[in-house]
Amino acid sequence: MSAVLAVGRPSRQVRDTVVRVATYSATRLFALFITVVVAVYLTILVANMGGYVDIIKRGEIREAAMMRVQLDPKLTFLAPEDRSRRVEDIIRLDEQRLGLNRPFFPRSLVYLRDALQLRLGFAERMTSDTGSRLVRNIILDRLRPPSCSS
C-alpha cells in the first residue's frame, strides 16, 4: 500500500536522505575550506621566518636606495646631509609601497587573501611556458598534464 507512490512525488525517506547528504556535504566542504585557510596562513607565517623576510626586504630597499642616489648624476652635487635625507625618503616610500610600514598581522591577512585568490605576484627568476612571470601562470603551467603528441 504505502510502497506505491504518486508519480512525481518523492517519498519522505528520499527527501530526508537528500537533506542528510546535503547537510553532510556542506559541513565537510566548510571544514575543508577552513582547513585550507589555516594551512595557507601557517605557510605564510613559516615563509616569513618570524619577521626575518621583512628584515631582508628592508636591507634590499636600503641598498637599492643608496645605489640610486649614488649613481644619479643630478644628486652628486648635493650636500651629504641632503643625499642621506634623499636616501631616507626613497626608503620610506619603498617601504610604504610594499606595506612594510604596517604591522605584520594586517599584512599577513592581505597575504592570505591574495594567496587564496592565487594572486601570488611575479617571479624574479622563472617564467611560464608562455613567457609570463606571473606565479599563478607558472603554477598552472606545471599542473597541466603534458600534451600527448602522436
HELIX and SHEET records of a PDB file:
HELIX    1   1 ARG A   12  ALA A   47  1                                  36    
HELIX    2   2 MET A   49  GLY A   51  5                                   3    
HELIX    3   3 TYR A   52  LEU A   71  1                                  20    
HELIX    4   4 PRO A   73  LEU A   75  5                                   3    
HELIX    5   5 PRO A   80  LEU A   98  1                                  19    
HELIX    6   6 PHE A  104  LEU A  116  1                                  13    
HELIX    7   7 VAL A  135  LEU A  143  1                                   9    
END                                                                             
